[in-house]
């Protein structure tokens, strides 16, 4: 019976366009060097305020991937 072994890494994506865009930035960058990605988990969200308005979003995610 074959199972899978996974590893998780933690990265931070950012975008002025919202949470989804920040997540997509992080996943796209990770995909350049990490193979067999299977899921992500949002660990933390935060934002930058400028003059009382949201200027930038940052999202910390963990990405799970299978080991070769």
N, CA, C, O and CB atoms as a CASP TS submission, in Angstrom:
PFRMAT TS
TARGET T0000
AUTHOR 0000-0000-0000
METHOD Language model
MODEL 1
PARENT N/A
ATOM      1  N   UNK     1       0.849  -1.177   0.000  1.00  0.00           N
ATOM      2  CA  UNK     1       0.000   0.000   0.000  1.00  0.00           C
ATOM      3  C   UNK     1       0.892   1.236   0.000  1.00  0.00           C
ATOM      4  O   UNK     1       1.676   1.444   0.926  1.00  0.00           O
ATOM      5  CB  UNK     1      -0.965   0.000   1.224  1.00  0.00           C
ATOM      6  N   UNK     2       0.773   2.039  -1.021  1.00  0.00           N
ATOM      7  CA  UNK     2       1.598   3.237  -1.142  1.00  0.00           C
ATOM      8  C   UNK     2       0.872   4.435  -0.552  1.00  0.00           C
ATOM      9  O   UNK     2      -0.315   4.645  -0.801  1.00  0.00           O
ATOM     10  CB  UNK     2       1.964   3.503  -2.612  1.00  0.00           C
ATOM     11  N   UNK     3       1.597   5.208   0.224  1.00  0.00           N
ATOM     12  CA  UNK     3       1.058   6.442   0.776  1.00  0.00           C
ATOM     13  C   UNK     3       1.823   7.620   0.212  1.00  0.00           C
ATOM     14  O   UNK     3       2.647   7.466  -0.690  1.00  0.00           O
ATOM     15  CB  UNK     3       1.122   6.437   2.314  1.00  0.00           C
ATOM     16  N   UNK     4       1.554   8.763   0.733  1.00  0.00           N
ATOM     17  CA  UNK     4       2.248   9.972   0.308  1.00  0.00           C
ATOM     18  C   UNK     4       2.944  10.588   1.506  1.00  0.00           C
ATOM     19  O   UNK     4       2.485  10.473   2.643  1.00  0.00           O
ATOM     20  CB  UNK     4       1.269  10.982  -0.339  1.00  0.00           C
ATOM     21  N   UNK     5       4.054  11.239   1.231  1.00  0.00           N
ATOM     22  CA  UNK     5       4.756  12.030   2.238  1.00  0.00           C
ATOM     23  C   UNK     5       4.737  13.464   1.745  1.00  0.00           C
ATOM     24  O   UNK     5       5.061  13.738   0.590  1.00  0.00           O
ATOM     25  CB  UNK     5       6.232  11.513   2.480  1.00  0.00           C
ATOM     26  N   UNK     6       4.357  14.379   2.628  1.00  0.00           N
ATOM     27  CA  UNK     6       4.223  15.780   2.268  1.00  0.00           C
ATOM     28  C   UNK     6       5.203  16.639   3.054  1.00  0.00           C
ATOM     29  O   UNK     6       5.658  16.268   4.136  1.00  0.00           O
ATOM     30  CB  UNK     6       2.795  16.256   2.507  1.00  0.00           C
ATOM     31  N   UNK     7       5.510  17.781   2.488  1.00  0.00           N
ATOM     32  CA  UNK     7       6.289  18.798   3.179  1.00  0.00           C
ATOM     33  C   UNK     7       5.522  20.103   3.041  1.00  0.00           C
ATOM     34  O   UNK     7       4.823  20.316   2.050  1.00  0.00           O
ATOM     35  CB  UNK     7       7.753  18.917   2.599  1.00  0.00           C
ATOM     36  N   UNK     8       5.653  20.986   4.043  1.00  0.00           N
ATOM     37  CA  UNK     8       5.010  22.295   3.974  1.00  0.00           C
ATOM     38  C   UNK     8       6.076  23.379   4.085  1.00  0.00           C
ATOM     39  O   UNK     8       7.029  23.269   4.857  1.00  0.00           O
ATOM     40  CB  UNK     8       3.939  22.453   5.093  1.00  0.00           C
ATOM     41  N   UNK     9       5.883  24.424   3.292  1.00  0.00           N
ATOM     42  CA  UNK     9       6.717  25.613   3.397  1.00  0.00           C
ATOM     43  C   UNK     9       5.812  26.795   3.703  1.00  0.00           C
ATOM     44  O   UNK     9       4.616  26.758   3.414  1.00  0.00           O
ATOM     45  CB  UNK     9       7.539  25.853   2.090  1.00  0.00           C
ATOM     46  N   UNK    10       6.375  27.832   4.282  1.00  0.00           N
ATOM     47  CA  UNK    10       5.597  29.024   4.610  1.00  0.00           C
ATOM     48  C   UNK    10       6.175  30.203   3.853  1.00  0.00           C
ATOM     49  O   UNK    10       7.376  30.467   3.914  1.00  0.00           O
ATOM     50  CB  UNK    10       5.594  29.297   6.142  1.00  0.00           C
ATOM     51  N   UNK    11       5.308  30.913   3.134  1.00  0.00           N
ATOM     52  CA  UNK    11       5.726  32.079   2.364  1.00  0.00           C
ATOM     53  C   UNK    11       4.699  33.193   2.537  1.00  0.00           C
ATOM     54  O   UNK    11       3.590  32.961   3.018  1.00  0.00           O
ATOM     55  CB  UNK    11       5.902  31.722   0.863  1.00  0.00           C
ATOM     56  N   UNK    12       5.083  34.401   2.140  1.00  0.00           N
ATOM     57  CA  UNK    12       4.205  35.566   2.250  1.00  0.00           C
ATOM     58  C   UNK    12       4.035  36.179   0.868  1.00  0.00           C
ATOM     59  O   UNK    12       5.015  36.507   0.200  1.00  0.00           O
ATOM     60  CB  UNK    12       4.777  36.614   3.256  1.00  0.00           C
ATOM     61  N   UNK    13       2.783  36.333   0.444  1.00  0.00           N
ATOM     62  CA  UNK    13       2.472  37.015  -0.803  1.00  0.00           C
ATOM     63  C   UNK    13       1.893  38.378  -0.490  1.00  0.00           C
ATOM     64  O   UNK    13       1.296  38.580   0.568  1.00  0.00           O
ATOM     65  CB  UNK    13       1.492  36.188  -1.664  1.00  0.00           C
ATOM     66  N   UNK    14       2.070  39.314  -1.409  1.00  0.00           N
ATOM     67  CA  UNK    14       1.522  40.652  -1.182  1.00  0.00           C
ATOM     68  C   UNK    14       0.964  41.220  -2.476  1.00  0.00           C
ATOM     69  O   UNK    14       1.396  40.868  -3.574  1.00  0.00           O
ATOM     70  CB  UNK    14       2.596  41.591  -0.606  1.00  0.00           C
ATOM     71  N   UNK    15      -0.007  42.110  -2.316  1.00  0.00           N
ATOM     72  CA  UNK    15      -0.633  42.750  -3.470  1.00  0.00           C
ATOM     73  C   UNK    15      -1.445  43.954  -3.011  1.00  0.00           C
ATOM     74  O   UNK    15      -2.035  43.928  -1.932  1.00  0.00           O
ATOM     75  CB  UNK    15      -1.530  41.751  -4.238  1.00  0.00           C
ATOM     76  N   UNK    16      -1.478  45.000  -3.817  1.00  0.00           N
ATOM     77  CA  UNK    16      -2.369  46.116  -3.516  1.00  0.00           C
ATOM     78  C   UNK    16      -3.816  45.822  -3.930  1.00  0.00           C
ATOM     79  O   UNK    16      -4.720  46.604  -3.638  1.00  0.00           O
ATOM     80  CB  UNK    16      -1.876  47.378  -4.214  1.00  0.00           C
ATOM     81  N   UNK    17      -4.029  44.684  -4.614  1.00  0.00           N
ATOM     82  CA  UNK    17      -5.332  44.370  -5.201  1.00  0.00           C
ATOM     83  C   UNK    17      -6.198  43.419  -4.384  1.00  0.00           C
ATOM     84  O   UNK    17      -7.265  43.019  -4.849  1.00  0.00           O
ATOM     85  CB  UNK    17      -5.128  43.789  -6.540  1.00  0.00           C
ATOM     86  N   UNK    18      -5.772  43.044  -3.180  1.00  0.00           N
ATOM     87  CA  UNK    18      -6.627  42.220  -2.337  1.00  0.00           C
ATOM     88  C   UNK    18      -5.993  40.906  -1.932  1.00  0.00           C
ATOM     89  O   UNK    18      -4.893  40.553  -2.357  1.00  0.00           O
ATOM     90  CB  UNK    18      -7.906  41.948  -3.038  1.00  0.00           C
ATOM     91  N   UNK    19      -6.738  40.189  -1.085  1.00  0.00           N
ATOM     92  CA  UNK    19      -6.240  38.936  -0.522  1.00  0.00           C
ATOM     93  C   UNK    19      -6.037  37.856  -1.578  1.00  0.00           C
ATOM     94  O   UNK    19      -5.005  37.184  -1.588  1.00  0.00           O
ATOM     95  CB  UNK    19      -7.193  38.436   0.532  1.00  0.00           C
ATOM     96  N   UNK    20      -7.001  37.687  -2.456  1.00  0.00           N
ATOM     97  CA  UNK    20      -6.878  36.648  -3.481  1.00  0.00           C
ATOM     98  C   UNK    20      -5.669  36.904  -4.367  1.00  0.00           C
ATOM     99  O   UNK    20      -4.939  35.970  -4.700  1.00  0.00           O
ATOM    100  CB  UNK    20      -8.152  36.580  -4.335  1.00  0.00           C
ATOM    101  N   UNK    21      -5.450  38.138  -4.747  1.00  0.00           N
ATOM    102  CA  UNK    21      -4.292  38.471  -5.582  1.00  0.00           C
ATOM    103  C   UNK    21      -2.988  38.196  -4.843  1.00  0.00           C
ATOM    104  O   UNK    21      -2.022  37.737  -5.451  1.00  0.00           O
ATOM    105  CB  UNK    21      -4.349  39.940  -6.018  1.00  0.00           C
ATOM    106  N   UNK    22      -2.946  38.469  -3.546  1.00  0.00           N
ATOM    107  CA  UNK    22      -1.749  38.195  -2.752  1.00  0.00           C
ATOM    108  C   UNK    22      -1.475  36.694  -2.681  1.00  0.00           C
ATOM    109  O   UNK    22      -0.326  36.265  -2.786  1.00  0.00           O
ATOM    110  CB  UNK    22      -1.900  38.773  -1.335  1.00  0.00           C
ATOM    111  N   UNK    23      -2.525  35.901  -2.503  1.00  0.00           N
ATOM    112  CA  UNK    23      -2.373  34.443  -2.478  1.00  0.00           C
ATOM    113  C   UNK    23      -1.891  33.941  -3.839  1.00  0.00           C
ATOM    114  O   UNK    23      -0.984  33.112  -3.913  1.00  0.00           O
ATOM    115  CB  UNK    23      -3.710  33.759  -2.092  1.00  0.00           C
ATOM    116  N   UNK    24      -2.493  34.438  -4.901  1.00  0.00           N
ATOM    117  CA  UNK    24      -2.109  33.999  -6.242  1.00  0.00           C
ATOM    118  C   UNK    24      -0.663  34.367  -6.557  1.00  0.00           C
ATOM    119  O   UNK    24       0.036  33.603  -7.223  1.00  0.00           O
ATOM    120  CB  UNK    24      -3.041  34.611  -7.285  1.00  0.00           C
ATOM    121  N   UNK    25      -0.204  35.530  -6.088  1.00  0.00           N
ATOM    122  CA  UNK    25       1.199  35.924  -6.264  1.00  0.00           C
ATOM    123  C   UNK    25       2.123  34.936  -5.568  1.00  0.00           C
ATOM    124  O   UNK    25       3.122  34.501  -6.141  1.00  0.00           O
ATOM    125  CB  UNK    25       1.439  37.345  -5.720  1.00  0.00           C
ATOM    126  N   UNK    26       1.789  34.585  -4.340  1.00  0.00           N
ATOM    127  CA  UNK    26       2.621  33.657  -3.569  1.00  0.00           C
ATOM    128  C   UNK    26       2.665  32.282  -4.230  1.00  0.00           C
ATOM    129  O   UNK    26       3.737  31.691  -4.362  1.00  0.00           O
ATOM    130  CB  UNK    26       2.096  33.533  -2.132  1.00  0.00           C
ATOM    131  N   UNK    27       1.516  31.776  -4.642  1.00  0.00           N
ATOM    132  CA  UNK    27       1.455  30.453  -5.266  1.00  0.00           C
ATOM    133  C   UNK    27       2.211  30.449  -6.598  1.00  0.00           C
ATOM    134  O   UNK    27       2.937  29.500  -6.892  1.00  0.00           O
ATOM    135  CB  UNK    27      -0.013  30.025  -5.483  1.00  0.00           C
ATOM    136  N   UNK    28       2.047  31.487  -7.392  1.00  0.00           N
ATOM    137  CA  UNK    28       2.731  31.557  -8.684  1.00  0.00           C
ATOM    138  C   UNK    28       4.246  31.583  -8.506  1.00  0.00           C
ATOM    139  O   UNK    28       4.969  30.916  -9.246  1.00  0.00           O
ATOM    140  CB  UNK    28       2.275  32.796  -9.462  1.00  0.00           C
ATOM    141  N   UNK    29       4.721  32.336  -7.544  1.00  0.00           N
ATOM    142  CA  UNK    29       6.169  32.402  -7.301  1.00  0.00           C
ATOM    143  C   UNK    29       6.692  31.061  -6.804  1.00  0.00           C
ATOM    144  O   UNK    29       7.742  30.601  -7.252  1.00  0.00           O
ATOM    145  CB  UNK    29       6.499  33.510  -6.281  1.00  0.00           C
ATOM    146  N   UNK    30       5.975  30.435  -5.890  1.00  0.00           N
ATOM    147  CA  UNK    30       6.400  29.130  -5.374  1.00  0.00           C
ATOM    148  C   UNK    30       6.435  28.090  -6.492  1.00  0.00           C
ATOM    149  O   UNK    30       7.315  27.230  -6.511  1.00  0.00           O
ATOM    150  CB  UNK    30       5.459  28.664  -4.247  1.00  0.00           C
ATOM    151  N   UNK    31       5.491  28.164  -7.414  1.00  0.00           N
ATOM    152  CA  UNK    31       5.400  27.185  -8.502  1.00  0.00           C
ATOM    153  C   UNK    31       6.624  27.210  -9.416  1.00  0.00           C
ATOM    154  O   UNK    31       6.864  26.252 -10.151  1.00  0.00           O
ATOM    155  CB  UNK    31       4.149  27.440  -9.322  1.00  0.00           C
ATOM    156  N   UNK    32       7.398  28.295  -9.379  1.00  0.00           N
ATOM    157  CA  UNK    32       8.610  28.373 -10.195  1.00  0.00           C
ATOM    158  C   UNK    32       9.658  27.359  -9.742  1.00  0.00           C
ATOM    159  O   UNK    32      10.455  26.889 -10.554  1.00  0.00           O
ATOM    160  CB  UNK    32       9.194  29.784 -10.140  1.00  0.00           C
ATOM    161  N   UNK    33       9.664  27.018  -8.448  1.00  0.00           N
ATOM    162  CA  UNK    33      10.698  26.112  -7.930  1.00  0.00           C
ATOM    163  C   UNK    33      10.152  24.922  -7.148  1.00  0.00           C
ATOM    164  O   UNK    33      10.875  23.950  -6.930  1.00  0.00           O
ATOM    165  CB  UNK    33      11.634  26.877  -7.054  1.00  0.00           C
ATOM    166  N   UNK    34       8.903  24.978  -6.726  1.00  0.00           N
ATOM    167  CA  UNK    34       8.314  23.892  -5.936  1.00  0.00           C
ATOM    168  C   UNK    34       7.377  23.096  -6.841  1.00  0.00           C
ATOM    169  O   UNK    34       6.492  23.657  -7.488  1.00  0.00           O
ATOM    170  CB  UNK    34       7.547  24.446  -4.679  1.00  0.00           C
ATOM    171  N   UNK    35       7.583  21.802  -6.876  1.00  0.00           N
ATOM    172  CA  UNK    35       6.767  20.936  -7.731  1.00  0.00           C
ATOM    173  C   UNK    35       5.818  20.098  -6.874  1.00  0.00           C
ATOM    174  O   UNK    35       6.025  19.945  -5.670  1.00  0.00           O
ATOM    175  CB  UNK    35       7.667  20.017  -8.600  1.00  0.00           C
ATOM    176  N   UNK    36       4.801  19.571  -7.495  1.00  0.00           N
ATOM    177  CA  UNK    36       3.829  18.691  -6.839  1.00  0.00           C
ATOM    178  C   UNK    36       3.055  19.384  -5.709  1.00  0.00           C
ATOM    179  O   UNK    36       2.711  18.751  -4.711  1.00  0.00           O
ATOM    180  CB  UNK    36       4.540  17.473  -6.288  1.00  0.00           C
ATOM    181  N   UNK    37       2.785  20.677  -5.869  1.00  0.00           N
ATOM    182  CA  UNK    37       2.006  21.395  -4.850  1.00  0.00           C
ATOM    183  C   UNK    37       0.592  20.832  -4.819  1.00  0.00           C
ATOM    184  O   UNK    37       0.003  20.558  -5.865  1.00  0.00           O
ATOM    185  CB  UNK    37       1.982  22.933  -5.136  1.00  0.00           C
ATOM    186  N   UNK    38       0.046  20.660  -3.613  1.00  0.00           N
ATOM    187  CA  UNK    38      -1.267  20.049  -3.465  1.00  0.00           C
ATOM    188  C   UNK    38      -2.289  20.938  -2.764  1.00  0.00           C
ATOM    189  O   UNK    38      -3.477  20.844  -3.073  1.00  0.00           O
ATOM    190  CB  UNK    38      -1.134  18.774  -2.717  1.00  0.00           C
ATOM    191  N   UNK    39      -1.875  21.795  -1.833  1.00  0.00           N
ATOM    192  CA  UNK    39      -2.832  22.636  -1.120  1.00  0.00           C
ATOM    193  C   UNK    39      -2.110  23.828  -0.514  1.00  0.00           C
ATOM    194  O   UNK    39      -0.881  23.879  -0.464  1.00  0.00           O
ATOM    195  CB  UNK    39      -3.568  21.831  -0.024  1.00  0.00           C
ATOM    196  N   UNK    40      -2.913  24.788  -0.054  1.00  0.00           N
ATOM    197  CA  UNK    40      -2.358  25.883   0.741  1.00  0.00           C
ATOM    198  C   UNK    40      -3.282  26.150   1.910  1.00  0.00           C
ATOM    199  O   UNK    40      -4.476  25.853   1.858  1.00  0.00           O
ATOM    200  CB  UNK    40      -2.165  27.167  -0.116  1.00  0.00           C
ATOM    201  N   UNK    41      -2.721  26.709   2.956  1.00  0.00           N
ATOM    202  CA  UNK    41      -3.476  27.124   4.137  1.00  0.00           C
ATOM    203  C   UNK    41      -3.117  28.574   4.434  1.00  0.00           C
ATOM    204  O   UNK    41      -1.939  28.932   4.450  1.00  0.00           O
ATOM    205  CB  UNK    41      -3.172  26.198   5.372  1.00  0.00           C
ATOM    206  N   UNK    42      -4.115  29.400   4.666  1.00  0.00           N
ATOM    207  CA  UNK    42      -3.861  30.782   5.073  1.00  0.00           C
ATOM    208  C   UNK    42      -3.538  30.781   6.563  1.00  0.00           C
ATOM    209  O   UNK    42      -4.335  30.318   7.380  1.00  0.00           O
ATOM    210  CB  UNK    42      -5.090  31.712   4.758  1.00  0.00           C
ATOM    211  N   UNK    43      -2.367  31.301   6.907  1.00  0.00           N
ATOM    212  CA  UNK    43      -1.898  31.333   8.286  1.00  0.00           C
ATOM    213  C   UNK    43      -2.162  32.695   8.918  1.00  0.00           C
ATOM    214  O   UNK    43      -2.541  32.786  10.086  1.00  0.00           O
ATOM    215  CB  UNK    43      -0.405  31.001   8.350  1.00  0.00           C
ATOM    216  N   UNK    44      -1.959  33.749   8.135  1.00  0.00           N
ATOM    217  CA  UNK    44      -2.089  35.103   8.678  1.00  0.00           C
ATOM    218  C   UNK    44      -2.424  36.068   7.548  1.00  0.00           C
ATOM    219  O   UNK    44      -1.949  35.909   6.424  1.00  0.00           O
ATOM    220  CB  UNK    44      -0.785  35.542   9.405  1.00  0.00           C
ATOM    221  N   UNK    45      -3.235  37.054   7.850  1.00  0.00           N
ATOM    222  CA  UNK    45      -3.498  38.137   6.908  1.00  0.00           C
ATOM    223  C   UNK    45      -3.235  39.452   7.618  1.00  0.00           C
ATOM    224  O   UNK    45      -3.508  39.603   8.808  1.00  0.00           O
ATOM    225  CB  UNK    45      -4.959  38.078   6.357  1.00  0.00           C
ATOM    226  N   UNK    46      -2.708  40.380   6.876  1.00  0.00           N
ATOM    227  CA  UNK    46      -2.489  41.715   7.426  1.00  0.00           C
ATOM    228  C   UNK    46      -2.451  42.702   6.267  1.00  0.00           C
ATOM    229  O   UNK    46      -2.348  42.316   5.103  1.00  0.00           O
ATOM    230  CB  UNK    46      -1.168  41.779   8.268  1.00  0.00           C
ATOM    231  N   UNK    47      -2.535  43.964   6.606  1.00  0.00           N
ATOM    232  CA  UNK    47      -2.530  44.981   5.570  1.00  0.00           C
ATOM    233  C   UNK    47      -1.785  46.221   6.004  1.00  0.00           C
ATOM    234  O   UNK    47      -1.573  46.471   7.190  1.00  0.00           O
ATOM    235  CB  UNK    47      -3.936  45.339   5.186  1.00  0.00           C
ATOM    236  N   UNK    48      -1.397  46.985   5.013  1.00  0.00           N
ATOM    237  CA  UNK    48      -0.724  48.259   5.245  1.00  0.00           C
ATOM    238  C   UNK    48      -1.753  49.371   5.089  1.00  0.00           C
ATOM    239  O   UNK    48      -2.544  49.373   4.146  1.00  0.00           O
ATOM    240  CB  UNK    48       0.481  48.459   4.260  1.00  0.00           C
ATOM    241  N   UNK    49      -1.733  50.307   6.016  1.00  0.00           N
ATOM    242  CA  UNK    49      -2.628  51.460   5.961  1.00  0.00           C
ATOM    243  C   UNK    49      -1.836  52.709   5.604  1.00  0.00           C
ATOM    244  O   UNK    49      -0.756  52.956   6.140  1.00  0.00           O
ATOM    245  CB  UNK    49      -3.366  51.650   7.306  1.00  0.00           C
ATOM    246  N   UNK    50      -2.395  53.485   4.690  1.00  0.00           N
ATOM    247  CA  UNK    50      -1.816  54.772   4.317  1.00  0.00           C
ATOM    248  C   UNK    50      -2.942  55.791   4.347  1.00  0.00           C
ATOM    249  O   UNK    50      -3.943  55.642   3.646  1.00  0.00           O
ATOM    250  CB  UNK    50      -1.121  54.717   2.900  1.00  0.00           C
ATOM    251  N   UNK    51      -2.776  56.820   5.155  1.00  0.00           N
ATOM    252  CA  UNK    51      -3.795  57.869   5.297  1.00  0.00           C
ATOM    253  C   UNK    51      -5.167  57.292   5.648  1.00  0.00           C
ATOM    254  O   UNK    51      -6.193  57.762   5.157  1.00  0.00           O
ATOM    255  CB  UNK    51      -3.894  58.683   4.006  1.00  0.00           C
ATOM    256  N   UNK    52      -5.170  56.277   6.497  1.00  0.00           N
ATOM    257  CA  UNK    52      -6.421  55.694   6.969  1.00  0.00           C
ATOM    258  C   UNK    52      -7.123  54.782   5.982  1.00  0.00           C
ATOM    259  O   UNK    52      -8.280  54.417   6.193  1.00  0.00           O
ATOM    260  CB  UNK    52      -7.338  56.769   7.343  1.00  0.00           C
ATOM    261  N   UNK    53      -6.436  54.403   4.897  1.00  0.00           N
ATOM    262  CA  UNK    53      -7.034  53.516   3.894  1.00  0.00           C
ATOM    263  C   UNK    53      -6.120  52.317   3.662  1.00  0.00           C
ATOM    264  O   UNK    53      -4.903  52.409   3.821  1.00  0.00           O
ATOM    265  CB  UNK    53      -7.287  54.275   2.560  1.00  0.00           C
ATOM    266  N   UNK    54      -6.723  51.193   3.284  1.00  0.00           N
ATOM    267  CA  UNK    54      -5.942  49.994   2.983  1.00  0.00           C
ATOM    268  C   UNK    54      -5.160  50.234   1.693  1.00  0.00           C
ATOM    269  O   UNK    54      -5.731  50.539   0.646  1.00  0.00           O
ATOM    270  CB  UNK    54      -6.864  48.734   2.855  1.00  0.00           C
ATOM    271  N   UNK    55      -3.831  50.087   1.798  1.00  0.00           N
ATOM    272  CA  UNK    55      -2.973  50.319   0.640  1.00  0.00           C
ATOM    273  C   UNK    55      -2.390  49.030   0.071  1.00  0.00           C
ATOM    274  O   UNK    55      -2.106  48.943  -1.124  1.00  0.00           O
ATOM    275  CB  UNK    55      -1.854  51.256   1.013  1.00  0.00           C
ATOM    276  N   UNK    56      -2.215  48.029   0.934  1.00  0.00           N
ATOM    277  CA  UNK    56      -1.535  46.810   0.495  1.00  0.00           C
ATOM    278  C   UNK    56      -1.950  45.650   1.389  1.00  0.00           C
ATOM    279  O   UNK    56      -2.143  45.826   2.592  1.00  0.00           O
ATOM    280  CB  UNK    56       0.007  46.993   0.517  1.00  0.00           C
ATOM    281  N   UNK    57      -2.086  44.467   0.803  1.00  0.00           N
ATOM    282  CA  UNK    57      -2.430  43.254   1.541  1.00  0.00           C
ATOM    283  C   UNK    57      -1.236  42.320   1.586  1.00  0.00           C
ATOM    284  O   UNK    57      -0.504  42.193   0.604  1.00  0.00           O
ATOM    285  CB  UNK    57      -3.642  42.547   0.905  1.00  0.00           C
ATOM    286  N   UNK    58      -1.036  41.665   2.720  1.00  0.00           N
ATOM    287  CA  UNK    58      -0.021  40.619   2.860  1.00  0.00           C
ATOM    288  C   UNK    58      -0.703  39.381   3.435  1.00  0.00           C
ATOM    289  O   UNK    58      -1.476  39.471   4.390  1.00  0.00           O
ATOM    290  CB  UNK    58       1.174  41.091   3.778  1.00  0.00           C
ATOM    291  N   UNK    59      -0.410  38.230   2.845  1.00  0.00           N
ATOM    292  CA  UNK    59      -1.008  36.974   3.288  1.00  0.00           C
ATOM    293  C   UNK    59       0.105  35.944   3.475  1.00  0.00           C
ATOM    294  O   UNK    59       0.859  35.655   2.546  1.00  0.00           O
ATOM    295  CB  UNK    59      -2.079  36.465   2.265  1.00  0.00           C
ATOM    296  N   UNK    60       0.198  35.397   4.679  1.00  0.00           N
ATOM    297  CA  UNK    60       1.137  34.310   4.948  1.00  0.00           C
ATOM    298  C   UNK    60       0.406  33.000   4.700  1.00  0.00           C
ATOM    299  O   UNK    60      -0.661  32.755   5.264  1.00  0.00           O
ATOM    300  CB  UNK    60       1.704  34.381   6.414  1.00  0.00           C
ATOM    301  N   UNK    61       0.989  32.161   3.852  1.00  0.00           N
ATOM    302  CA  UNK    61       0.381  30.867   3.557  1.00  0.00           C
ATOM    303  C   UNK    61       1.405  29.748   3.747  1.00  0.00           C
ATOM    304  O   UNK    61       2.613  29.955   3.634  1.00  0.00           O
ATOM    305  CB  UNK    61      -0.182  30.847   2.118  1.00  0.00           C
ATOM    306  N   UNK    62       0.890  28.572   4.034  1.00  0.00           N
ATOM    307  CA  UNK    62       1.694  27.360   4.011  1.00  0.00           C
ATOM    308  C   UNK    62       1.257  26.577   2.783  1.00  0.00           C
ATOM    309  O   UNK    62       0.063  26.397   2.542  1.00  0.00           O
ATOM    310  CB  UNK    62       1.530  26.512   5.338  1.00  0.00           C
ATOM    311  N   UNK    63       2.227  26.116   2.012  1.00  0.00           N
ATOM    312  CA  UNK    63       1.943  25.320   0.822  1.00  0.00           C
ATOM    313  C   UNK    63       2.411  23.897   1.088  1.00  0.00           C
ATOM    314  O   UNK    63       3.553  23.669   1.488  1.00  0.00           O
ATOM    315  CB  UNK    63       2.640  25.918  -0.449  1.00  0.00           C
ATOM    316  N   UNK    64       1.513  22.941   0.859  1.00  0.00           N
ATOM    317  CA  UNK    64       1.856  21.533   1.014  1.00  0.00           C
ATOM    318  C   UNK    64       2.150  20.912  -0.336  1.00  0.00           C
ATOM    319  O   UNK    64       1.442  21.160  -1.312  1.00  0.00           O
ATOM    320  CB  UNK    64       0.726  20.772   1.714  1.00  0.00           C
ATOM    321  N   UNK    65       3.195  20.106  -0.390  1.00  0.00           N
ATOM    322  CA  UNK    65       3.540  19.435  -1.636  1.00  0.00           C
ATOM    323  C   UNK    65       4.079  18.042  -1.340  1.00  0.00           C
ATOM    324  O   UNK    65       4.602  17.780  -0.257  1.00  0.00           O
ATOM    325  CB  UNK    65       4.571  20.257  -2.435  1.00  0.00           C
ATOM    326  N   UNK    66       3.941  17.154  -2.322  1.00  0.00           N
ATOM    327  CA  UNK    66       4.440  15.789  -2.146  1.00  0.00           C
ATOM    328  C   UNK    66       5.924  15.748  -2.469  1.00  0.00           C
ATOM    329  O   UNK    66       6.410  16.456  -3.351  1.00  0.00           O
ATOM    330  CB  UNK    66       3.661  14.791  -3.041  1.00  0.00           C
ATOM    331  N   UNK    67       6.627  14.904  -1.733  1.00  0.00           N
ATOM    332  CA  UNK    67       8.051  14.706  -1.985  1.00  0.00           C
ATOM    333  C   UNK    67       8.229  13.647  -3.061  1.00  0.00           C
ATOM    334  O   UNK    67       7.474  12.677  -3.119  1.00  0.00           O
ATOM    335  CB  UNK    67       8.794  14.300  -0.690  1.00  0.00           C
ATOM    336  N   UNK    68       9.226  13.835  -3.907  1.00  0.00           N
ATOM    337  CA  UNK    68       9.514  12.861  -4.976  1.00  0.00           C
ATOM    338  C   UNK    68      10.005  11.553  -4.397  1.00  0.00           C
ATOM    339  O   UNK    68      10.295  10.618  -5.143  1.00  0.00           O
ATOM    340  CB  UNK    68      10.556  13.418  -5.956  1.00  0.00           C
TER
END
